[in-house]
């Protein structure tokens, strides 16, 4: 594998795991009160003061739509942490799916959209495969459509959330592992995959931009050169330089919303990646400390910083629980593809 693309995938997993306990905190004073300076992986805890599970609902039409399993009892309750049963250094559900995408692509030697949809459906319908309490809107909509009789290929929705990019670094890394020669990202396959669940123009454009940035870095460019080459439709050089002079929570919180919606969340992520282009650890920590949808911004911030660093610091990988999940020569202890 190209080390840049391998580190991009690992960087996205690290960024998600760092952000996990403070995911969707919009009150940064509460974030600081509950988790302090946040210097590494931490276990999430209740109560979560900004949780919206109390006003969230999902009812499966039939067994084909059943994806909440034993977590359903927490929906409708106040101050429940979205990831309450995960451990320090764990990954949230979108990244667990990204890992399975990586494993299945490498183990079979190819990417097949229909095969992935079959695997996605079986994973999500398997009780105990995941322990996340909250599932994003696109999962719920997909399985509601599936339960109503739609074919899997027709169950994706027009979803504008940045979480749609969670699997992009994983698929790029997996495809790279299957080829020889200089790094070359098949952006058509990556976009096709994302469109299975996120049929949205902004998500598609962000997917293409991220794929091209990672390919550019893998072929020798710096992170900032890659952003200038493929990201100026989202944020220009002058603004990037201005943002880099600000405090992190001014960038995300004042200048850009910490929420999940594209295109703003993508631009905000590029600003953080630009600012911390030479410091992977400080960059993923800054992303987490800004709160909001930091787990899913991590797909961008973590992958770009990971691709740009010669080596991800050992602490992050030694304590990342998904390192064992990434072994493609082993069977999943909960589910076998």
MOHU-V669516 format. One record per residue. OMEGA is omega in whole degrees, -180 to 180 (NA if undefined). BURIAL is b if it has 9 or more other C-alpha atoms within 8 Angstrom, else e. D_LAST is the distance of its C-alpha to the last C-alpha in Angstrom with 1 decimal. Layout:
BEGIN
omega:OMEGA burial:BURIAL d_last:D_LAST
omega:OMEGA burial:BURIAL d_last:D_LAST
END
This chain:
BEGIN
omega:170 burial:e d_last:22.6
omega:-175 burial:b d_last:25.5
omega:179 burial:e d_last:26.4
omega:-178 burial:b d_last:27.4
omega:174 burial:b d_last:24.1
omega:-180 burial:b d_last:22.2
omega:176 burial:b d_last:24.7
omega:179 burial:b d_last:24.4
omega:179 burial:b d_last:20.7
omega:180 burial:b d_last:21.6
omega:178 burial:b d_last:24.7
omega:179 burial:b d_last:23.0
omega:178 burial:b d_last:21.0
omega:-178 burial:b d_last:24.3
omega:177 burial:b d_last:26.2
omega:-177 burial:b d_last:23.9
omega:177 burial:b d_last:24.0
omega:-176 burial:b d_last:27.8
omega:-172 burial:b d_last:28.4
omega:-176 burial:b d_last:26.3
omega:-176 burial:b d_last:29.2
omega:-180 burial:b d_last:31.6
omega:178 burial:b d_last:29.4
omega:163 burial:b d_last:31.5
omega:176 burial:b d_last:34.7
omega:174 burial:e d_last:37.4
omega:-175 burial:e d_last:40.3
omega:174 burial:b d_last:40.3
omega:176 burial:e d_last:43.1
omega:177 burial:b d_last:40.8
omega:-180 burial:b d_last:38.0
omega:179 burial:b d_last:40.6
omega:-174 burial:e d_last:41.9
omega:-173 burial:e d_last:38.5
omega:177 burial:e d_last:37.0
omega:-174 burial:e d_last:39.9
omega:-178 burial:e d_last:39.7
omega:-177 burial:b d_last:35.9
omega:-178 burial:e d_last:35.6
omega:180 burial:e d_last:32.1
omega:177 burial:b d_last:29.0
omega:176 burial:b d_last:30.1
omega:177 burial:b d_last:28.7
omega:-179 burial:b d_last:29.3
omega:173 burial:e d_last:32.0
omega:3 burial:e d_last:33.6
omega:172 burial:e d_last:35.7
omega:-171 burial:b d_last:34.5
omega:-178 burial:e d_last:37.7
omega:-178 burial:b d_last:36.2
omega:177 burial:b d_last:33.4
omega:179 burial:e d_last:33.4
omega:-179 burial:b d_last:31.2
omega:177 burial:b d_last:34.4
omega:178 burial:e d_last:34.8
omega:180 burial:e d_last:31.1
omega:174 burial:e d_last:29.9
omega:177 burial:e d_last:27.0
omega:-180 burial:e d_last:27.0
omega:177 burial:b d_last:24.3
omega:-178 burial:b d_last:25.8
omega:-175 burial:e d_last:23.7
omega:179 burial:e d_last:20.3
omega:179 burial:b d_last:18.6
omega:-176 burial:b d_last:20.1
omega:-179 burial:b d_last:19.4
omega:-180 burial:b d_last:17.8
omega:178 burial:e d_last:20.5
omega:-175 burial:e d_last:20.1
omega:178 burial:e d_last:22.3
omega:-175 burial:b d_last:23.3
omega:-176 burial:e d_last:25.3
omega:-177 burial:e d_last:28.4
omega:179 burial:b d_last:29.0
omega:-176 burial:b d_last:29.3
omega:179 burial:b d_last:33.0
omega:-179 burial:b d_last:34.1
omega:172 burial:e d_last:36.0
omega:176 burial:b d_last:35.3
omega:179 burial:b d_last:31.7
omega:-177 burial:b d_last:29.7
omega:-175 burial:b d_last:26.7
omega:-167 burial:b d_last:24.6
omega:-176 burial:b d_last:26.6
omega:178 burial:e d_last:24.1
omega:-177 burial:b d_last:22.7
omega:175 burial:e d_last:24.2
omega:-180 burial:b d_last:26.2
omega:179 burial:b d_last:24.1
omega:177 burial:b d_last:21.0
omega:179 burial:b d_last:19.4
omega:-168 burial:b d_last:19.6
omega:-179 burial:b d_last:16.9
omega:180 burial:b d_last:17.2
omega:171 burial:b d_last:16.7
omega:175 burial:b d_last:13.7
omega:177 burial:b d_last:12.2
omega:178 burial:b d_last:13.8
omega:178 burial:b d_last:12.2
omega:176 burial:e d_last:8.6
omega:178 burial:b d_last:10.3
omega:-178 burial:b d_last:11.9
omega:-175 burial:b d_last:9.1
omega:179 burial:b d_last:7.2
omega:-179 burial:b d_last:10.8
omega:-176 burial:b d_last:12.1
omega:180 burial:e d_last:9.7
omega:178 burial:e d_last:10.2
omega:179 burial:e d_last:13.7
omega:172 burial:e d_last:14.2
omega:178 burial:e d_last:13.9
omega:-175 burial:e d_last:13.6
omega:-179 burial:e d_last:14.6
omega:178 burial:e d_last:13.8
omega:178 burial:e d_last:10.2
omega:180 burial:b d_last:10.1
omega:177 burial:b d_last:12.0
omega:-180 burial:e d_last:9.9
omega:178 burial:b d_last:7.0
omega:-179 burial:b d_last:10.0
omega:-178 burial:e d_last:11.5
omega:177 burial:e d_last:9.1
omega:-175 burial:b d_last:8.8
omega:180 burial:b d_last:12.6
omega:-177 burial:b d_last:13.4
omega:178 burial:e d_last:11.9
omega:178 burial:b d_last:15.1
omega:179 burial:e d_last:15.1
omega:176 burial:b d_last:12.1
omega:-179 burial:e d_last:14.8
omega:178 burial:b d_last:18.6
omega:180 burial:b d_last:20.2
omega:-176 burial:b d_last:23.2
omega:174 burial:e d_last:23.7
omega:-177 burial:b d_last:21.6
omega:-177 burial:e d_last:23.2
omega:-175 burial:e d_last:24.9
omega:175 burial:b d_last:22.5
omega:-177 burial:b d_last:19.7
omega:180 burial:b d_last:22.3
omega:180 burial:b d_last:23.7
omega:-175 burial:b d_last:20.5
omega:172 burial:b d_last:19.6
omega:177 burial:b d_last:23.3
omega:178 burial:b d_last:23.5
omega:-179 burial:b d_last:20.4
omega:179 burial:b d_last:22.1
omega:176 burial:e d_last:25.3
omega:178 burial:e d_last:23.9
omega:174 burial:b d_last:23.2
omega:-178 burial:e d_last:20.7
omega:-178 burial:e d_last:17.8
omega:-180 burial:e d_last:19.5
omega:-173 burial:e d_last:22.6
omega:177 burial:b d_last:21.5
omega:-177 burial:b d_last:22.2
omega:175 burial:b d_last:25.5
omega:-176 burial:e d_last:28.3
omega:-173 burial:b d_last:27.3
omega:-176 burial:b d_last:29.4
omega:-179 burial:b d_last:27.8
omega:176 burial:b d_last:27.1
omega:177 burial:b d_last:23.7
omega:-179 burial:b d_last:22.5
omega:-173 burial:b d_last:22.7
omega:-176 burial:b d_last:20.3
omega:-175 burial:b d_last:17.6
omega:179 burial:b d_last:20.2
omega:-180 burial:b d_last:20.7
omega:-178 burial:b d_last:16.9
omega:177 burial:b d_last:16.6
omega:179 burial:b d_last:20.0
omega:-179 burial:b d_last:19.1
omega:179 burial:b d_last:16.0
omega:178 burial:b d_last:18.2
omega:-179 burial:b d_last:20.9
omega:-177 burial:b d_last:19.0
omega:-175 burial:b d_last:18.7
omega:175 burial:e d_last:22.4
omega:176 burial:e d_last:25.7
omega:-179 burial:e d_last:29.0
omega:180 burial:e d_last:30.1
omega:178 burial:b d_last:27.6
omega:-176 burial:e d_last:27.3
omega:175 burial:b d_last:25.1
omega:-175 burial:e d_last:24.1
omega:178 burial:b d_last:25.1
omega:178 burial:e d_last:24.7
omega:-179 burial:e d_last:20.9
omega:179 burial:b d_last:20.8
omega:178 burial:b d_last:23.2
omega:-179 burial:e d_last:21.3
omega:-179 burial:b d_last:18.2
omega:-178 burial:b d_last:20.4
omega:176 burial:b d_last:22.3
omega:-179 burial:b d_last:19.3
omega:-175 burial:b d_last:20.3
omega:-179 burial:b d_last:23.6
omega:-174 burial:b d_last:26.1
omega:-176 burial:b d_last:28.9
omega:-180 burial:e d_last:31.3
omega:178 burial:b d_last:31.7
omega:179 burial:b d_last:27.9
omega:-180 burial:b d_last:27.8
omega:178 burial:e d_last:30.8
omega:177 burial:b d_last:29.5
omega:-180 burial:b d_last:26.2
omega:-179 burial:b d_last:28.3
omega:-179 burial:b d_last:30.7
omega:179 burial:b d_last:28.2
omega:-179 burial:b d_last:26.5
omega:177 burial:b d_last:29.9
omega:-179 burial:b d_last:31.1
omega:177 burial:b d_last:28.2
omega:-179 burial:b d_last:28.8
omega:177 burial:b d_last:32.5
omega:-179 burial:b d_last:32.2
omega:179 burial:b d_last:29.9
omega:168 burial:e d_last:32.8
omega:180 burial:e d_last:35.4
omega:173 burial:b d_last:36.7
omega:178 burial:e d_last:37.2
omega:-178 burial:b d_last:35.4
omega:176 burial:e d_last:38.6
omega:-180 burial:e d_last:39.1
omega:179 burial:b d_last:35.7
omega:180 burial:b d_last:36.4
omega:-179 burial:b d_last:39.8
omega:-172 burial:e d_last:38.5
omega:-174 burial:b d_last:35.8
omega:-174 burial:b d_last:36.4
omega:173 burial:b d_last:40.0
omega:-179 burial:e d_last:39.3
omega:180 burial:e d_last:37.9
omega:-176 burial:b d_last:40.4
omega:-176 burial:b d_last:43.3
omega:-178 burial:e d_last:44.5
omega:180 burial:e d_last:47.5
omega:177 burial:e d_last:45.5
omega:-180 burial:b d_last:42.9
omega:177 burial:b d_last:45.8
omega:-180 burial:e d_last:47.4
omega:-178 burial:b d_last:44.2
omega:180 burial:b d_last:43.9
omega:-177 burial:e d_last:47.3
omega:173 burial:e d_last:46.3
omega:-175 burial:e d_last:44.7
omega:-177 burial:b d_last:41.0
omega:167 burial:e d_last:41.6
omega:178 burial:b d_last:44.2
omega:-180 burial:b d_last:41.7
omega:-177 burial:b d_last:39.1
omega:177 burial:b d_last:41.1
omega:-178 burial:e d_last:44.3
omega:179 burial:e d_last:43.7
omega:178 burial:b d_last:40.2
omega:175 burial:b d_last:38.5
omega:-175 burial:b d_last:35.8
omega:-168 burial:e d_last:34.0
omega:-168 burial:b d_last:30.8
omega:170 burial:b d_last:32.4
omega:6 burial:b d_last:32.5
omega:-172 burial:b d_last:34.5
omega:-178 burial:b d_last:36.2
omega:178 burial:b d_last:33.2
omega:178 burial:b d_last:32.4
omega:179 burial:b d_last:36.0
omega:179 burial:b d_last:36.2
omega:178 burial:b d_last:33.2
omega:179 burial:b d_last:34.9
omega:178 burial:b d_last:38.0
omega:179 burial:b d_last:36.5
omega:177 burial:b d_last:34.7
omega:-177 burial:b d_last:38.0
omega:-176 burial:b d_last:39.9
omega:-175 burial:b d_last:37.7
omega:-176 burial:b d_last:37.0
omega:-176 burial:e d_last:38.1
omega:-177 burial:b d_last:36.7
omega:-174 burial:b d_last:33.0
omega:-179 burial:e d_last:33.5
omega:180 burial:e d_last:36.2
omega:-180 burial:b d_last:34.4
omega:176 burial:b d_last:31.3
omega:178 burial:b d_last:33.6
omega:178 burial:b d_last:35.9
omega:-180 burial:b d_last:33.1
omega:-175 burial:b d_last:32.1
omega:178 burial:b d_last:35.8
omega:177 burial:b d_last:36.5
omega:-176 burial:b d_last:34.4
omega:-179 burial:b d_last:33.3
omega:-176 burial:b d_last:29.9
omega:178 burial:b d_last:29.7
omega:-176 burial:b d_last:25.9
omega:168 burial:b d_last:25.3
omega:-180 burial:b d_last:28.3
omega:176 burial:b d_last:26.6
omega:-179 burial:b d_last:24.3
omega:-178 burial:b d_last:27.5
omega:-177 burial:b d_last:29.7
omega:-178 burial:b d_last:27.2
omega:179 burial:b d_last:25.9
omega:178 burial:b d_last:29.4
omega:178 burial:b d_last:30.9
omega:180 burial:b d_last:28.1
omega:-174 burial:b d_last:28.5
omega:-177 burial:b d_last:32.3
omega:179 burial:b d_last:32.4
omega:-178 burial:e d_last:32.7
omega:176 burial:e d_last:30.8
omega:-178 burial:b d_last:29.2
omega:-172 burial:e d_last:31.2
omega:-178 burial:e d_last:29.7
omega:-175 burial:e d_last:30.1
omega:-177 burial:b d_last:27.5
omega:180 burial:b d_last:24.8
omega:-176 burial:e d_last:25.8
omega:177 burial:e d_last:25.5
omega:-174 burial:b d_last:22.4
omega:-177 burial:b d_last:19.8
omega:179 burial:b d_last:16.9
omega:178 burial:b d_last:18.1
omega:179 burial:e d_last:16.0
omega:-175 burial:b d_last:12.8
omega:-179 burial:b d_last:13.5
omega:-175 burial:e d_last:13.4
omega:178 burial:b d_last:10.9
omega:178 burial:e d_last:12.1
omega:177 burial:e d_last:10.8
omega:176 burial:e d_last:8.0
omega:-178 burial:e d_last:7.7
omega:-179 burial:e d_last:10.7
omega:-175 burial:e d_last:10.0
omega:179 burial:e d_last:6.5
omega:180 burial:e d_last:3.8
omega:NA burial:e d_last:0.0
END
